[in-house]
């Protein structure tokens, strides 16, 4: 109540803060537009094990990038951390191993063997499984099956995850799934990714 009353008094007094906020809200409302897309519509980012359909970029304006992602058999993003931004994963079809916690030992090379201080381990996600990742929390996903998995993915990590996907896809295609480590390090630094375990681009990319 005090917060509402204070804002009301500020508005009544014509404070600079209320005027600025109103101008910003008007600008956002004027520039923003709704987005309606049918199945598989959106910008395609494909290659090197990456198969993502960008639904809404952060530049829309939006607070996150939103994607439909098709995860090929054998793909493992590798455990990693973002120091800024949040991410959400939701399994639509197929099977996806997922993890989001701080492990007792980050040096274990396979995140499937990780365990948290309170006993958490990865889960084998099915349709309807959900993952929320705040900043600085290690997370990972991988498709352990021989069939494609589809998930909905949102990210507010710096730089725009659509741009990261595009650069990663090109790098994986150009290197036939085996990019130089120095190139991967530079790409991850650019997009606030601290890699903890190895990325595996999937069976198709490795055989390209």
Secondary structure, 3 states (H helix, E strand, C coil): CHHHHHHHHHHHCCCHHHHHHHHHHHHHHHHCCCCCCCCCCCEEEEECCEEEEEEECCCCCCCCEEEEEEECCCEECCCEECCCCCEEEEEEECCEEEEECCECCCCCCCHHHCCECCCCCCEEECCCCEEEECCCCCEEEECCCCCCEEEEEEECCCCCHHHHHHHHHHHHHHCCCCCCHHHHHHHHHHCCCEECCCCEECHHHHCC
